[in-house]
């Protein structure tokens, strides 16, 4: 039987865990990350967290919250057969606009590589996968209808049944809110 094992969510100024019933208030994502690290939700520092774009910070924090809610233990260098599926409304449009603005501001000669790496909508997922040692499938999907959340859950369940991963994370994001669901077999 495949079931939702844990949920982590972030809204402007507040985040929490579904099963553990914990909520935290925060002023910005950097301070939230530091609080969650102190609480043991992050077992070791997220490398280069300060350089992440907003979407990558949200995704990494939401994954950390969801895995903690589902009682998954992770350690530096430990790999886990967990995949990630995600969707949002605009893909990586904000990162693309930031990169293009930087390119224009730099006299149309060069844009900063640190901005360029986030122009793919799968980059935030990759940042989370790297930190948590996730080795399962990683896929950004977008659908033209409002049923995208349900479709992602169905795809996650199908991937588990097909043996592509033992557990899947399903992320739904905007620039201000993110929810991450841990989906797996009991």
Secondary structure, DSSP 8 states (H G I E B T S, - for coil): -EEEEEEEEEETTEEEETTT--EEE-SSHHHHHHHHHHTTSSSS--TTGGGS-HHHHHHHHHHHHHHHHTT----TT--B-EEEEEEESSTTHHHHHHHHHHHHHTTSS---HHHHGGGSTTHHHHHHHHHHTB-S-EEE---SSTTHHHHHHHHHHHHHHTTS-SEEEEEEE-SS-EEEEEEEE-
